[in-house]
Structures are given as C-alpha cells and as structure tokens.
Amino acid sequence: MSNQEHTASIKAYVTGFILSIVLTVIPLVLVLNHMMGKAALTVSILLAAVLQFVVQLFFFMHIRDGEGPRYNVMALILGIIFVVTIVAGAIWIMSFNSQVQ
C-alpha cells in the first residue's frame, strides 16, 4: 500500500466517522427538543438509520471494493431482507400494543 493510498484510506475513515456522528446526533437533537410530531420524528429517525447503514457499508465495510463474485453482496442483501422484515414486524406489533391500552 502506497503512502497516497494510505492517506486516502484514512481520509475515507475520518469522513465516515464524522458522517456517523452527525447521523447519530441529528435524531438525538430532534427527540430531545421535541422538534417534530410523532410520525415525522419516526420517519426522520428511520431515514437517519438507513443513511447511517449506507455510510457504514461504504466507508467501513468497503462494500464497493473487491472484484470477482459478489457473494458478500448477495449475503448482505439477504441480511437486509431479514432486518427489514424483523424491524417492520416489531413496529407493527408495537403499534397494535399501544392501541390496546
């Protein structure tokens, strides 16, 4: 690895770290300051979570790097399907539990 590649790698890690911090602080500030209604707050938190996921993939897990078969990408897509199913199911169950009271 050349010095120029090393510098580019460090720059990518720092950029990803800063983006991760920003995408963590934004929902925290929105929640603590009651800046939005319940539905808009939920959407903004989920949007920040998805963006944070994308930042993690590209800046830290190097999903765009590599050549050859894309088995890791296929496994990632299957994992995303599982996560979306679990999260959507949990939100659905929690929404019905809150209406029972």
Secondary structure, DSSP 8 states (H G I E B T S, - for coil): --HHHHHHHHHHHHHHHHHHHHHHHHHHHHHHTT-S-HHHHHHHHHHHHHHHHHHIIIIIS-TT---S--HHHHHHHHHHHHHHHHHHHHHHHHHHHHHH-
